[in-house]
Amino acid sequence: MLLYKGPRDQLLIPLQSVCGIVEKRHTLPILSNVLIEKNGERLTLLATDIEIQIRTATTAVGSETTALTVAARKLQDILRSLPESAEISLSLDDKRLQLKAGKSRFNLQTLPAEDFPRMASADGQSTKITITQKQFKRLLALVQYSMAQQDIRYYLNGLLLIVNGGEMRVVATDGHRLAFASEALSTSDLPRTDVILPRKTVLELSRQLADNDEPLEIIIMPSQVQFRFGDIELVSKLIDGKFPDYERVIPQNHTKVLTLARDVLLHSLQRAAILTNEKFRGVRLVLSDGSLKIISTNAEQEEAQEEIEVPYQGEGLDVGFNVTYLLDVLNNISIETIECRLADASSSALFTLPNNERFKYVVMPMRI
């Protein structure tokens, strides 16, 4: 039975959209597969890792209906290795999937579609939001680097998404730093909804969303969330847990305010980072009248010192921070100037954008 006949990319592009979440090694072998469903002239591709499920579609040939699963990475690697201009065909022959392109032939084993686990649709109250892909992609970029990676406090291994009235907020923290960003929505009467998106879901959305004004529909339910954009539907389970009170962490009354050129600060920190202690990655920020010094040392008694002129007059300060946390924020914002607010050697630093309350980044100090 012929499933698909046409250009390579018309099949490869949707396949790449779903393959990102496929685990290389899984306790359930079928989860390494992609579910291919043919329904007349529509070919649907679906992949899942039990926590996330992605579905997309392309055009098929003929009017038959069938379903099968095949090794996702193998099929993707074969398609990638063929010339861009290749015309290919996929057909099912006695439980084997045959791929033809020119004089090339590939026969792949299949597993039954009925054995493929699908995420059940969640019931209950839902909140529907529409935002542009570009807006949501930018929100994620502003905070996602602050998510924890494998913290036993599992609720930190994700991103807090809040919808309230006409505003969307996103917050991420790993306990050492916190990033907050918000965006106005076109709808202004949404009920307050707080959910925690898993880290893998956030990274996959960042990879998949386009930098354009096409719509992204987000449907939040009690135990899962759906994202629909273009031809893609991504469904994700939510992390069940209580996120820390982020508003309590954001400093309110820091008096030392520095307005800094982002690229000057970034390059100074990058150079100072070369001679930091590899384990602790600490740099000292030494503030005095008209000057901000960045100093790093390491176990070999080596030292780096950078000095930036700043329009500051007032009490001096010597405070230490993890240089990686400072570089992360500077690498993920695309504005020319950044504001840094400081208090004393035992207080966190607050980074904001000039005349903009929609972004805040807090870094805890470290002893050096």
Contacts in CASP RR format, 6 or more apart in sequence:
PFRMAT RR
TARGET T0000
AUTHOR 0000-0000-0000
METHOD contacts of the structure
MODEL  1
MLLYKGPRDQLLIPLQSVCGIVEKRHTLPILSNVLIEKNGERLTLLATDI
EIQIRTATTAVGSETTALTVAARKLQDILRSLPESAEISLSLDDKRLQLK
AGKSRFNLQTLPAEDFPRMASADGQSTKITITQKQFKRLLALVQYSMAQQ
DIRYYLNGLLLIVNGGEMRVVATDGHRLAFASEALSTSDLPRTDVILPRK
TVLELSRQLADNDEPLEIIIMPSQVQFRFGDIELVSKLIDGKFPDYERVI
PQNHTKVLTLARDVLLHSLQRAAILTNEKFRGVRLVLSDGSLKIISTNAE
QEEAQEEIEVPYQGEGLDVGFNVTYLLDVLNNISIETIECRLADASSSAL
FTLPNNERFKYVVMPMRI
1 64 0 8 1.000
1 66 0 8 1.000
1 91 0 8 1.000
1 92 0 8 1.000
1 93 0 8 1.000
2 61 0 8 1.000
2 62 0 8 1.000
2 89 0 8 1.000
2 90 0 8 1.000
2 91 0 8 1.000
3 36 0 8 1.000
3 38 0 8 1.000
3 43 0 8 1.000
3 60 0 8 1.000
3 61 0 8 1.000
3 66 0 8 1.000
3 90 0 8 1.000
3 91 0 8 1.000
3 92 0 8 1.000
3 97 0 8 1.000
4 11 0 8 1.000
4 43 0 8 1.000
4 58 0 8 1.000
4 60 0 8 1.000
4 61 0 8 1.000
4 88 0 8 1.000
4 89 0 8 1.000
4 90 0 8 1.000
5 61 0 8 1.000
5 87 0 8 1.000
5 88 0 8 1.000
5 89 0 8 1.000
5 90 0 8 1.000
6 87 0 8 1.000
6 88 0 8 1.000
6 89 0 8 1.000
7 85 0 8 1.000
7 86 0 8 1.000
7 87 0 8 1.000
7 88 0 8 1.000
8 79 0 8 1.000
8 82 0 8 1.000
8 83 0 8 1.000
8 84 0 8 1.000
8 85 0 8 1.000
8 86 0 8 1.000
8 87 0 8 1.000
8 88 0 8 1.000
8 101 0 8 1.000
9 84 0 8 1.000
10 58 0 8 1.000
10 59 0 8 1.000
11 43 0 8 1.000
11 58 0 8 1.000
11 79 0 8 1.000
11 88 0 8 1.000
11 90 0 8 1.000
12 76 0 8 1.000
12 79 0 8 1.000
12 80 0 8 1.000
14 45 0 8 1.000
14 56 0 8 1.000
14 57 0 8 1.000
14 58 0 8 1.000
14 231 0 8 1.000
15 34 0 8 1.000
15 45 0 8 1.000
15 72 0 8 1.000
15 75 0 8 1.000
15 76 0 8 1.000
15 79 0 8 1.000
16 76 0 8 1.000
17 45 0 8 1.000
17 54 0 8 1.000
17 56 0 8 1.000
17 208 0 8 1.000
17 231 0 8 1.000
17 232 0 8 1.000
18 34 0 8 1.000
18 45 0 8 1.000
18 46 0 8 1.000
18 47 0 8 1.000
18 54 0 8 1.000
18 55 0 8 1.000
18 56 0 8 1.000
18 72 0 8 1.000
19 34 0 8 1.000
19 47 0 8 1.000
19 72 0 8 1.000
19 73 0 8 1.000
19 76 0 8 1.000
20 47 0 8 1.000
20 54 0 8 1.000
20 204 0 8 1.000
20 207 0 8 1.000
21 47 0 8 1.000
21 48 0 8 1.000
21 49 0 8 1.000
21 52 0 8 1.000
21 54 0 8 1.000
21 200 0 8 1.000
21 204 0 8 1.000
22 31 0 8 1.000
22 32 0 8 1.000
22 33 0 8 1.000
22 34 0 8 1.000
22 47 0 8 1.000
22 49 0 8 1.000
22 72 0 8 1.000
22 73 0 8 1.000
23 31 0 8 1.000
23 32 0 8 1.000
23 49 0 8 1.000
24 32 0 8 1.000
24 73 0 8 1.000
25 32 0 8 1.000
26 32 0 8 1.000
26 49 0 8 1.000
28 117 0 8 1.000
29 111 0 8 1.000
30 69 0 8 1.000
30 111 0 8 1.000
30 115 0 8 1.000
30 116 0 8 1.000
30 117 0 8 1.000
31 48 0 8 1.000
31 49 0 8 1.000
31 50 0 8 1.000
31 117 0 8 1.000
32 71 0 8 1.000
32 72 0 8 1.000
32 73 0 8 1.000
33 69 0 8 1.000
33 70 0 8 1.000
33 71 0 8 1.000
33 72 0 8 1.000
33 111 0 8 1.000
33 116 0 8 1.000
34 45 0 8 1.000
34 46 0 8 1.000
34 47 0 8 1.000
34 69 0 8 1.000
34 70 0 8 1.000
34 71 0 8 1.000
34 72 0 8 1.000
34 75 0 8 1.000
35 44 0 8 1.000
35 45 0 8 1.000
35 46 0 8 1.000
35 47 0 8 1.000
35 67 0 8 1.000
35 68 0 8 1.000
35 69 0 8 1.000
35 113 0 8 1.000
35 116 0 8 1.000
35 118 0 8 1.000
36 43 0 8 1.000
36 44 0 8 1.000
36 45 0 8 1.000
36 67 0 8 1.000
36 68 0 8 1.000
36 69 0 8 1.000
36 70 0 8 1.000
37 43 0 8 1.000
37 44 0 8 1.000
37 46 0 8 1.000
37 66 0 8 1.000
37 67 0 8 1.000
37 113 0 8 1.000
38 44 0 8 1.000
38 60 0 8 1.000
38 64 0 8 1.000
38 65 0 8 1.000
38 66 0 8 1.000
38 67 0 8 1.000
39 60 0 8 1.000
39 65 0 8 1.000
40 60 0 8 1.000
40 62 0 8 1.000
40 63 0 8 1.000
40 64 0 8 1.000
40 65 0 8 1.000
41 59 0 8 1.000
41 60 0 8 1.000
41 61 0 8 1.000
41 62 0 8 1.000
41 63 0 8 1.000
42 57 0 8 1.000
42 59 0 8 1.000
42 60 0 8 1.000
43 57 0 8 1.000
43 58 0 8 1.000
43 59 0 8 1.000
43 60 0 8 1.000
44 55 0 8 1.000
44 56 0 8 1.000
44 57 0 8 1.000
45 55 0 8 1.000
45 56 0 8 1.000
45 57 0 8 1.000
45 58 0 8 1.000
46 53 0 8 1.000
46 54 0 8 1.000
46 55 0 8 1.000
46 116 0 8 1.000
46 118 0 8 1.000
47 53 0 8 1.000
47 54 0 8 1.000
47 72 0 8 1.000
48 54 0 8 1.000
48 116 0 8 1.000
48 117 0 8 1.000
48 118 0 8 1.000
48 119 0 8 1.000
49 200 0 8 1.000
50 117 0 8 1.000
50 119 0 8 1.000
51 198 0 8 1.000
51 200 0 8 1.000
51 201 0 8 1.000
51 236 0 8 1.000
51 237 0 8 1.000
52 198 0 8 1.000
52 200 0 8 1.000
52 201 0 8 1.000
52 204 0 8 1.000
52 234 0 8 1.000
52 235 0 8 1.000
52 236 0 8 1.000
52 237 0 8 1.000
53 118 0 8 1.000
53 119 0 8 1.000
53 234 0 8 1.000
53 235 0 8 1.000
53 236 0 8 1.000
54 204 0 8 1.000
54 232 0 8 1.000
54 233 0 8 1.000
54 234 0 8 1.000
54 235 0 8 1.000
55 232 0 8 1.000
55 233 0 8 1.000
55 235 0 8 1.000
56 231 0 8 1.000
56 232 0 8 1.000
56 233 0 8 1.000
57 231 0 8 1.000
58 231 0 8 1.000
66 92 0 8 1.000
67 113 0 8 1.000
68 92 0 8 1.000
68 95 0 8 1.000
68 97 0 8 1.000
68 110 0 8 1.000
68 111 0 8 1.000
68 112 0 8 1.000
68 113 0 8 1.000
69 110 0 8 1.000
69 111 0 8 1.000
69 112 0 8 1.000
69 113 0 8 1.000
69 115 0 8 1.000
69 116 0 8 1.000
70 97 0 8 1.000
70 108 0 8 1.000
70 109 0 8 1.000
70 110 0 8 1.000
70 111 0 8 1.000
71 108 0 8 1.000
71 109 0 8 1.000
74 108 0 8 1.000
75 97 0 8 1.000
75 99 0 8 1.000
75 108 0 8 1.000
78 99 0 8 1.000
78 106 0 8 1.000
79 88 0 8 1.000
79 99 0 8 1.000
82 88 0 8 1.000
82 101 0 8 1.000
82 104 0 8 1.000
86 101 0 8 1.000
86 102 0 8 1.000
87 101 0 8 1.000
87 102 0 8 1.000
88 99 0 8 1.000
88 100 0 8 1.000
88 101 0 8 1.000
89 99 0 8 1.000
89 100 0 8 1.000
89 101 0 8 1.000
90 97 0 8 1.000
90 98 0 8 1.000
90 99 0 8 1.000
91 97 0 8 1.000
91 98 0 8 1.000
91 100 0 8 1.000
92 98 0 8 1.000
92 110 0 8 1.000
95 109 0 8 1.000
95 110 0 8 1.000
96 107 0 8 1.000
96 108 0 8 1.000
96 109 0 8 1.000
96 110 0 8 1.000
97 107 0 8 1.000
97 108 0 8 1.000
97 109 0 8 1.000
97 110 0 8 1.000
98 105 0 8 1.000
98 106 0 8 1.000
98 107 0 8 1.000
98 108 0 8 1.000
99 105 0 8 1.000
99 106 0 8 1.000
99 107 0 8 1.000
99 108 0 8 1.000
100 106 0 8 1.000
119 224 0 8 1.000
119 235 0 8 1.000
119 237 0 8 1.000
122 221 0 8 1.000
122 222 0 8 1.000
122 223 0 8 1.000
122 224 0 8 1.000
123 221 0 8 1.000
123 222 0 8 1.000
124 221 0 8 1.000
124 222 0 8 1.000
125 221 0 8 1.000
125 222 0 8 1.000
126 219 0 8 1.000
126 220 0 8 1.000
126 221 0 8 1.000
127 163 0 8 1.000
127 190 0 8 1.000
127 191 0 8 1.000
127 193 0 8 1.000
127 219 0 8 1.000
127 220 0 8 1.000
128 217 0 8 1.000
128 218 0 8 1.000
128 219 0 8 1.000
128 220 0 8 1.000
129 163 0 8 1.000
129 168 0 8 1.000
129 185 0 8 1.000
129 187 0 8 1.000
129 190 0 8 1.000
129 217 0 8 1.000
129 218 0 8 1.000
129 219 0 8 1.000
129 220 0 8 1.000
130 186 0 8 1.000
130 187 0 8 1.000
130 215 0 8 1.000
130 216 0 8 1.000
130 217 0 8 1.000
130 218 0 8 1.000
131 168 0 8 1.000
131 183 0 8 1.000
131 185 0 8 1.000
131 186 0 8 1.000
131 215 0 8 1.000
131 216 0 8 1.000
131 218 0 8 1.000
132 212 0 8 1.000
132 213 0 8 1.000
132 214 0 8 1.000
132 215 0 8 1.000
132 216 0 8 1.000
133 209 0 8 1.000
133 210 0 8 1.000
133 211 0 8 1.000
133 212 0 8 1.000
133 213 0 8 1.000
133 214 0 8 1.000
133 215 0 8 1.000
133 216 0 8 1.000
133 229 0 8 1.000
134 209 0 8 1.000
134 210 0 8 1.000
134 211 0 8 1.000
134 212 0 8 1.000
134 213 0 8 1.000
135 183 0 8 1.000
136 183 0 8 1.000
136 205 0 8 1.000
136 209 0 8 1.000
136 216 0 8 1.000
136 218 0 8 1.000
137 205 0 8 1.000
137 206 0 8 1.000
137 209 0 8 1.000
137 210 0 8 1.000
137 211 0 8 1.000
138 183 0 8 1.000
139 168 0 8 1.000
139 170 0 8 1.000
139 181 0 8 1.000
139 182 0 8 1.000
139 183 0 8 1.000
140 159 0 8 1.000
140 170 0 8 1.000
140 202 0 8 1.000
140 205 0 8 1.000
140 206 0 8 1.000
140 209 0 8 1.000
141 206 0 8 1.000
141 332 0 8 1.000
142 170 0 8 1.000
142 179 0 8 1.000
142 181 0 8 1.000
142 332 0 8 1.000
142 333 0 8 1.000
142 359 0 8 1.000
143 159 0 8 1.000
143 170 0 8 1.000
143 171 0 8 1.000
143 172 0 8 1.000
143 179 0 8 1.000
143 180 0 8 1.000
143 181 0 8 1.000
144 159 0 8 1.000
144 172 0 8 1.000
144 202 0 8 1.000
144 203 0 8 1.000
144 206 0 8 1.000
145 172 0 8 1.000
145 179 0 8 1.000
145 328 0 8 1.000
145 329 0 8 1.000
145 331 0 8 1.000
145 332 0 8 1.000
146 172 0 8 1.000
146 173 0 8 1.000
146 174 0 8 1.000
146 177 0 8 1.000
146 178 0 8 1.000
146 179 0 8 1.000
146 328 0 8 1.000
146 361 0 8 1.000
147 156 0 8 1.000
147 157 0 8 1.000
147 158 0 8 1.000
147 159 0 8 1.000
147 172 0 8 1.000
147 173 0 8 1.000
147 174 0 8 1.000
147 199 0 8 1.000
147 202 0 8 1.000
148 156 0 8 1.000
148 157 0 8 1.000
148 158 0 8 1.000
148 173 0 8 1.000
148 174 0 8 1.000
148 175 0 8 1.000
148 199 0 8 1.000
149 157 0 8 1.000
149 174 0 8 1.000
149 199 0 8 1.000
150 157 0 8 1.000
151 157 0 8 1.000
151 174 0 8 1.000
154 239 0 8 1.000
154 241 0 8 1.000
155 196 0 8 1.000
155 239 0 8 1.000
155 241 0 8 1.000
155 242 0 8 1.000
155 243 0 8 1.000
156 173 0 8 1.000
156 174 0 8 1.000
156 175 0 8 1.000
156 244 0 8 1.000
157 198 0 8 1.000
157 199 0 8 1.000
157 239 0 8 1.000
158 172 0 8 1.000
158 196 0 8 1.000
158 197 0 8 1.000
158 198 0 8 1.000
158 199 0 8 1.000
158 202 0 8 1.000
158 239 0 8 1.000
159 170 0 8 1.000
159 171 0 8 1.000
159 172 0 8 1.000
159 196 0 8 1.000
159 197 0 8 1.000
159 199 0 8 1.000
159 202 0 8 1.000
160 169 0 8 1.000
160 170 0 8 1.000
160 171 0 8 1.000
160 172 0 8 1.000
160 194 0 8 1.000
160 195 0 8 1.000
160 196 0 8 1.000
160 243 0 8 1.000
160 246 0 8 1.000
161 168 0 8 1.000
161 169 0 8 1.000
161 170 0 8 1.000
161 194 0 8 1.000
161 195 0 8 1.000
161 196 0 8 1.000
161 197 0 8 1.000
161 220 0 8 1.000
161 225 0 8 1.000
162 168 0 8 1.000
162 169 0 8 1.000
162 170 0 8 1.000
162 171 0 8 1.000
162 192 0 8 1.000
162 193 0 8 1.000
162 194 0 8 1.000
163 169 0 8 1.000
163 185 0 8 1.000
163 190 0 8 1.000
163 191 0 8 1.000
163 192 0 8 1.000
163 193 0 8 1.000
163 220 0 8 1.000
164 190 0 8 1.000
164 191 0 8 1.000
164 192 0 8 1.000
164 193 0 8 1.000
165 185 0 8 1.000
165 187 0 8 1.000
165 188 0 8 1.000
165 189 0 8 1.000
165 190 0 8 1.000
165 191 0 8 1.000
165 192 0 8 1.000
166 184 0 8 1.000
166 185 0 8 1.000
166 187 0 8 1.000
166 188 0 8 1.000
166 189 0 8 1.000
166 190 0 8 1.000
167 182 0 8 1.000
167 183 0 8 1.000
167 184 0 8 1.000
167 185 0 8 1.000
168 182 0 8 1.000
168 183 0 8 1.000
168 185 0 8 1.000
169 180 0 8 1.000
169 181 0 8 1.000
169 182 0 8 1.000
170 180 0 8 1.000
170 181 0 8 1.000
170 182 0 8 1.000
171 178 0 8 1.000
171 179 0 8 1.000
171 180 0 8 1.000
171 243 0 8 1.000
171 246 0 8 1.000
172 178 0 8 1.000
172 179 0 8 1.000
173 179 0 8 1.000
173 244 0 8 1.000
173 246 0 8 1.000
173 249 0 8 1.000
175 244 0 8 1.000
175 364 0 8 1.000
176 322 0 8 1.000
176 325 0 8 1.000
176 363 0 8 1.000
176 364 0 8 1.000
177 325 0 8 1.000
177 328 0 8 1.000
177 361 0 8 1.000
177 362 0 8 1.000
177 363 0 8 1.000
177 364 0 8 1.000
178 246 0 8 1.000
178 249 0 8 1.000
178 250 0 8 1.000
178 360 0 8 1.000
178 361 0 8 1.000
178 362 0 8 1.000
179 329 0 8 1.000
179 360 0 8 1.000
179 361 0 8 1.000
179 362 0 8 1.000
180 246 0 8 1.000
180 250 0 8 1.000
180 359 0 8 1.000
180 360 0 8 1.000
180 361 0 8 1.000
181 358 0 8 1.000
181 359 0 8 1.000
181 360 0 8 1.000
182 358 0 8 1.000
182 359 0 8 1.000
183 358 0 8 1.000
193 220 0 8 1.000
194 243 0 8 1.000
195 220 0 8 1.000
195 225 0 8 1.000
195 238 0 8 1.000
196 238 0 8 1.000
196 239 0 8 1.000
196 240 0 8 1.000
196 241 0 8 1.000
196 243 0 8 1.000
197 225 0 8 1.000
197 236 0 8 1.000
197 238 0 8 1.000
197 239 0 8 1.000
198 236 0 8 1.000
198 237 0 8 1.000
198 238 0 8 1.000
198 239 0 8 1.000
201 225 0 8 1.000
201 234 0 8 1.000
201 236 0 8 1.000
204 234 0 8 1.000
205 227 0 8 1.000
205 234 0 8 1.000
208 229 0 8 1.000
208 232 0 8 1.000
208 234 0 8 1.000
209 216 0 8 1.000
209 229 0 8 1.000
210 229 0 8 1.000
214 229 0 8 1.000
214 230 0 8 1.000
215 229 0 8 1.000
216 227 0 8 1.000
216 228 0 8 1.000
216 229 0 8 1.000
217 226 0 8 1.000
217 227 0 8 1.000
217 228 0 8 1.000
217 229 0 8 1.000
218 225 0 8 1.000
218 226 0 8 1.000
218 227 0 8 1.000
219 225 0 8 1.000
219 226 0 8 1.000
219 228 0 8 1.000
223 237 0 8 1.000
223 238 0 8 1.000
223 240 0 8 1.000
224 235 0 8 1.000
224 236 0 8 1.000
224 237 0 8 1.000
224 238 0 8 1.000
225 235 0 8 1.000
225 236 0 8 1.000
225 238 0 8 1.000
226 233 0 8 1.000
226 234 0 8 1.000
226 235 0 8 1.000
226 236 0 8 1.000
227 233 0 8 1.000
227 234 0 8 1.000
227 235 0 8 1.000
227 236 0 8 1.000
228 234 0 8 1.000
249 348 0 8 1.000
249 362 0 8 1.000
250 350 0 8 1.000
250 360 0 8 1.000
250 362 0 8 1.000
251 341 0 8 1.000
251 343 0 8 1.000
251 347 0 8 1.000
251 348 0 8 1.000
251 350 0 8 1.000
251 362 0 8 1.000
253 343 0 8 1.000
254 341 0 8 1.000
254 342 0 8 1.000
254 343 0 8 1.000
254 347 0 8 1.000
254 349 0 8 1.000
254 350 0 8 1.000
255 343 0 8 1.000
256 287 0 8 1.000
256 312 0 8 1.000
256 314 0 8 1.000
256 315 0 8 1.000
256 317 0 8 1.000
256 341 0 8 1.000
256 342 0 8 1.000
256 343 0 8 1.000
257 339 0 8 1.000
257 340 0 8 1.000
257 341 0 8 1.000
258 287 0 8 1.000
258 292 0 8 1.000
258 310 0 8 1.000
258 312 0 8 1.000
258 339 0 8 1.000
258 340 0 8 1.000
258 341 0 8 1.000
258 342 0 8 1.000
259 310 0 8 1.000
259 311 0 8 1.000
259 337 0 8 1.000
259 338 0 8 1.000
259 339 0 8 1.000
259 354 0 8 1.000
260 292 0 8 1.000
260 308 0 8 1.000
260 310 0 8 1.000
260 337 0 8 1.000
260 338 0 8 1.000
260 339 0 8 1.000
260 340 0 8 1.000
261 336 0 8 1.000
261 337 0 8 1.000
262 330 0 8 1.000
262 333 0 8 1.000
262 335 0 8 1.000
262 336 0 8 1.000
262 337 0 8 1.000
262 338 0 8 1.000
263 336 0 8 1.000
264 308 0 8 1.000
265 308 0 8 1.000
265 330 0 8 1.000
265 338 0 8 1.000
266 327 0 8 1.000
266 330 0 8 1.000
266 331 0 8 1.000
268 294 0 8 1.000
268 306 0 8 1.000
268 308 0 8 1.000
269 283 0 8 1.000
269 294 0 8 1.000
269 306 0 8 1.000
269 323 0 8 1.000
269 326 0 8 1.000
269 327 0 8 1.000
269 330 0 8 1.000
270 327 0 8 1.000
271 304 0 8 1.000
271 306 0 8 1.000
272 283 0 8 1.000
272 294 0 8 1.000
272 295 0 8 1.000
272 296 0 8 1.000
272 304 0 8 1.000
272 305 0 8 1.000
272 306 0 8 1.000
272 323 0 8 1.000
273 281 0 8 1.000
273 283 0 8 1.000
273 296 0 8 1.000
273 323 0 8 1.000
273 324 0 8 1.000
273 327 0 8 1.000
274 296 0 8 1.000
274 304 0 8 1.000
275 296 0 8 1.000
275 297 0 8 1.000
275 298 0 8 1.000
275 302 0 8 1.000
275 303 0 8 1.000
275 304 0 8 1.000
276 282 0 8 1.000
276 283 0 8 1.000
276 296 0 8 1.000
276 297 0 8 1.000
276 298 0 8 1.000
276 323 0 8 1.000
277 297 0 8 1.000
277 298 0 8 1.000
277 299 0 8 1.000
278 298 0 8 1.000
280 322 0 8 1.000
280 366 0 8 1.000
280 368 0 8 1.000
281 322 0 8 1.000
281 323 0 8 1.000
281 324 0 8 1.000
282 296 0 8 1.000
282 320 0 8 1.000
282 321 0 8 1.000
282 322 0 8 1.000
282 323 0 8 1.000
282 366 0 8 1.000
282 368 0 8 1.000
283 294 0 8 1.000
283 295 0 8 1.000
283 296 0 8 1.000
283 320 0 8 1.000
283 321 0 8 1.000
283 323 0 8 1.000
283 326 0 8 1.000
283 368 0 8 1.000
284 293 0 8 1.000
284 294 0 8 1.000
284 295 0 8 1.000
284 296 0 8 1.000
284 318 0 8 1.000
284 319 0 8 1.000
284 320 0 8 1.000
284 368 0 8 1.000
285 292 0 8 1.000
285 293 0 8 1.000
285 294 0 8 1.000
285 317 0 8 1.000
285 318 0 8 1.000
285 319 0 8 1.000
285 320 0 8 1.000
285 321 0 8 1.000
285 342 0 8 1.000
285 349 0 8 1.000
286 292 0 8 1.000
286 293 0 8 1.000
286 294 0 8 1.000
286 295 0 8 1.000
286 317 0 8 1.000
286 318 0 8 1.000
287 293 0 8 1.000
287 310 0 8 1.000
287 312 0 8 1.000
287 316 0 8 1.000
287 317 0 8 1.000
287 318 0 8 1.000
287 319 0 8 1.000
287 342 0 8 1.000
288 316 0 8 1.000
289 312 0 8 1.000
289 313 0 8 1.000
289 314 0 8 1.000
289 316 0 8 1.000
290 309 0 8 1.000
290 310 0 8 1.000
290 311 0 8 1.000
290 312 0 8 1.000
290 313 0 8 1.000
291 307 0 8 1.000
291 308 0 8 1.000
291 309 0 8 1.000
291 310 0 8 1.000
291 312 0 8 1.000
292 307 0 8 1.000
292 308 0 8 1.000
292 310 0 8 1.000
292 312 0 8 1.000
293 305 0 8 1.000
293 306 0 8 1.000
293 307 0 8 1.000
293 308 0 8 1.000
294 304 0 8 1.000
294 305 0 8 1.000
294 306 0 8 1.000
294 307 0 8 1.000
294 308 0 8 1.000
295 303 0 8 1.000
295 304 0 8 1.000
295 305 0 8 1.000
295 306 0 8 1.000
296 303 0 8 1.000
296 304 0 8 1.000
296 323 0 8 1.000
297 303 0 8 1.000
297 304 0 8 1.000
317 342 0 8 1.000
317 344 0 8 1.000
317 345 0 8 1.000
318 345 0 8 1.000
319 342 0 8 1.000
319 344 0 8 1.000
319 345 0 8 1.000
319 347 0 8 1.000
319 349 0 8 1.000
319 365 0 8 1.000
320 345 0 8 1.000
320 365 0 8 1.000
320 366 0 8 1.000
320 367 0 8 1.000
320 368 0 8 1.000
321 349 0 8 1.000
321 363 0 8 1.000
321 365 0 8 1.000
321 366 0 8 1.000
322 363 0 8 1.000
322 366 0 8 1.000
325 363 0 8 1.000
326 363 0 8 1.000
329 338 0 8 1.000
329 351 0 8 1.000
329 361 0 8 1.000
329 363 0 8 1.000
330 338 0 8 1.000
333 353 0 8 1.000
333 359 0 8 1.000
335 353 0 8 1.000
335 354 0 8 1.000
337 354 0 8 1.000
338 351 0 8 1.000
338 352 0 8 1.000
338 353 0 8 1.000
338 354 0 8 1.000
339 351 0 8 1.000
339 352 0 8 1.000
339 353 0 8 1.000
339 354 0 8 1.000
340 349 0 8 1.000
340 350 0 8 1.000
340 351 0 8 1.000
341 349 0 8 1.000
341 350 0 8 1.000
341 351 0 8 1.000
341 352 0 8 1.000
342 349 0 8 1.000
342 350 0 8 1.000
345 365 0 8 1.000
346 365 0 8 1.000
347 365 0 8 1.000
348 362 0 8 1.000
348 363 0 8 1.000
348 364 0 8 1.000
348 365 0 8 1.000
349 362 0 8 1.000
349 363 0 8 1.000
349 365 0 8 1.000
350 360 0 8 1.000
350 361 0 8 1.000
350 362 0 8 1.000
351 360 0 8 1.000
351 361 0 8 1.000
351 362 0 8 1.000
351 363 0 8 1.000
352 359 0 8 1.000
352 360 0 8 1.000
352 361 0 8 1.000
353 359 0 8 1.000
END
